Amino acid sequence: MQPVRPLRAPSLPRLAAASLAGTAIEFYDFFVYGTAAALVLGPLFFPTFSPMAGTLAAFGTFGVGFVARPLGSVLFGHLGDRRGRRPVLVASLLLTGASTVAVGCVPAYGTIGAAAPVLLLLLRFLQGLGLGGEWGGAVLLTAEHAPAARRALWSSFPQVGPAVGFVLANGVMLALSAALPGDAFAQWGWRVPFWAAGVLALAGLWLRSSLTESPRFLQIDDHARVPLVEVVRHHGRLVLLTAGALAVGYAVFYAVTTWSLAYATGRLGVSRTVMLTCVMVAVVVKGALTPLMALLGDRYGRRPLCLAGCAGCALWMLPMVALLGTGEPVLMFLGILGALIAFITMFAVIAAYLPELYEARVRCTGAAVGYNLGGVLGGALTPMVATALTDHGGRVPWGVGVYLTGIALVSLVCFALLPETRPAPTPVPAREPATG
């Protein structure tokens, strides 16, 4: 092994802050599209469809981003395993930011006809491609700098990023929808959050410009030539199990943050402002709980928390849809909050758990592919399936609850088949007995 050039290690708080900021910005880009799909994209880009079909079509373009994410994890995972974790952070942020700004510039169907939804589809694909690489780079850079005894804690900070991104995206949407008349919001107001992504991307690039490469990556002297081939050949079962295990997290999160907006505003007549506020407050609580759950993962292990969170999802989905069906803001909030607490019990430790399952030379590809395949299984179809089930049910969407419970049970089995990875505590040397 060639000697590794000594590098000054960055402070972990600074590294965690930069990773959190980056994931927040990229998930802002991803979530602002989901909110727009639930509220305005159907009529603007699919005006020839019925209201329900237009919503389904808008959610279809939303799902394309999830299909692109595993491809992005392969592309950027190759870069991360061959060239380092740090380049992934810059390239993925540039791609996601640029494509998000471009979405805000696409003319509606009434201006350019069928080219409008086609462009929307293409840009959503590029968004997903960039986000597929972001998670692996941000998480690994933090996890591979962190001490083993507190790896789940430090790795959880990039996992706070999605909550911050969601609150930013929906906060801007909420402010605009409350301040603008309905026609102005539909014509141009919804575009403002997409344009703001350019400013956020530049801020994220500045924050990440001074980060150093992962010390674990610098110790590798036999880099995989084609990381994906090695992952498929030697870790294929592991990738499928992690994808199946994480599917419930995506399904629950996007049911709560995307489908519920369309359901409450379109089916129950709840105002956009009330529903966005309910979801945002619950997401803020979820974000605040993330480091606390991660500390439990460092103490008791990753797998027990994942099993507990998954079981919580299975038990809560039917009560959640019952509470949503009331149309009462406080009860809807409680339903959403319970689902997100179960969700974060799992996902707070995933940033430490997945990298620990793979050897370092293929870790960026393996962990990211498993994570993003879970997004395809759980996140891509959930808003569309839930919308279709709602259309064929009564006021309370029991079919959605059954669907989400089924995914939770499948994920529970997958988690049960995965091993524990928490590093063994370092024994404290016994003191020599005092003499004299």
C-alpha positions, 0 to 999 in steps of 0.5 A: 500500500502506498503511503497516504499523504497526511491531511488535516481532518476537518472538524466534524461539526463543520463537515456535518453542517456542509453535508446537511446543507447540501442534502437540504438544497438537493431535497428542496429541489426534489420536494418543490416538484412534488408539492407543485405536482400535487397542487398545480402541474396537472391543470397546467401541463395536462389540461386535456385530462380530467382533474383526477387523470391530470393529477395522476399524470403529474404524479407520473412525472414525479415518479420518473425522478425516482426511476432516475435515482438508481441510475444516478447512484450507479453513475455517481457511485462509480465516480465516488468509488473510483475518484473519491466521495468529494467530487460526487458532492459537487457534480450532483449538486450542479446537476440537480440545481440546474435542472430544477431552475429549468423546470421553473422556465418550462412554458405550460401546455397552452403555450408549447403544446405537448412539448411542455410535459415532455420537457417536464419529464426530461428535467425531472429525470435529470433531477432524480439523476443528480439526487441519486448521487447526492446521498451516497457522497454526502453520507459517506463523507460524513460516515467515513470521517466519524468515530465508530462509537458515534457514527450513527449520530454524525451520519444522521445530520445529512438525514436531517437535510430532507426535512430542512429541504421539505420545510424550505420548499413548502414554506416558499410554496405556502407563502406564495399561495397565501400571498398571491391570488389563485390565478397569479399563483397558477400562472407564475407564482409556483415557478418562483421556488424553482428559480430560487434553487439556483441561489441555493445551489451556489450557496451549497457549492460554496459550503462544500468547496473546502471539504477534504476527501474521506480518509477511508477512501484515501486508504484504498489501494485496490479501487474497483474497476467497475464497482457496479459489477462487483456489487451485483456479483458479490452483494446482489442479495444485500442490495435487494434486501436493503431496497426492500427494507427501505421501501416502506420509508419512502412509501410512508414519507411520500404518502404523507408529504405528497399524496396527502396534499392532493387528497386533502385539498382535492377530496376533502376541501381542506385549504392548501395553507392548512394542509401544508402547515400540518405537514410542515410542522410534523416534518420539523418535529421529525427533523428534530428527532433525527439525531436523538434516534441516531444516538439510540442507534449508536447505543442499541444497534442499527437493526433494532431501531429499523425493526421498531420503526418498520413495525410502527409503520405497519401498526399506524397506517390504518389509524393514520388514514382514519385521522386524515379522513376526518378533515380536522387539522389537529387530527390530521396532524396527529396522523401525519406525525405518528407516521413520520416518527415511525419513519425516522426511527428507521431512517435516522440510522440508515446513513450509518447502517448501509455504508457499514454493510459494504466494503469500502471499495464499492461502498459508494455504489452499493449503499447508494444503489440499495437506498435509491432502489428502495425509492423506486419500490416505495416512492415512485408509485405510492402517490399514483397508487394512493390517488387511484385507490382514493378515487375508488373509495369513500371519504376514508381511504382505507385502501391506501392504509392497507397498501402502506401496511402491506409494504411495511410488512414486506420491509419488516421481513427484509430488515429481519434478514439483514445483519447488525453492523454496530461496531463493538465497543472498545474495551476500557483497559483495566487499571493497575492496582495501586501499590505502596 
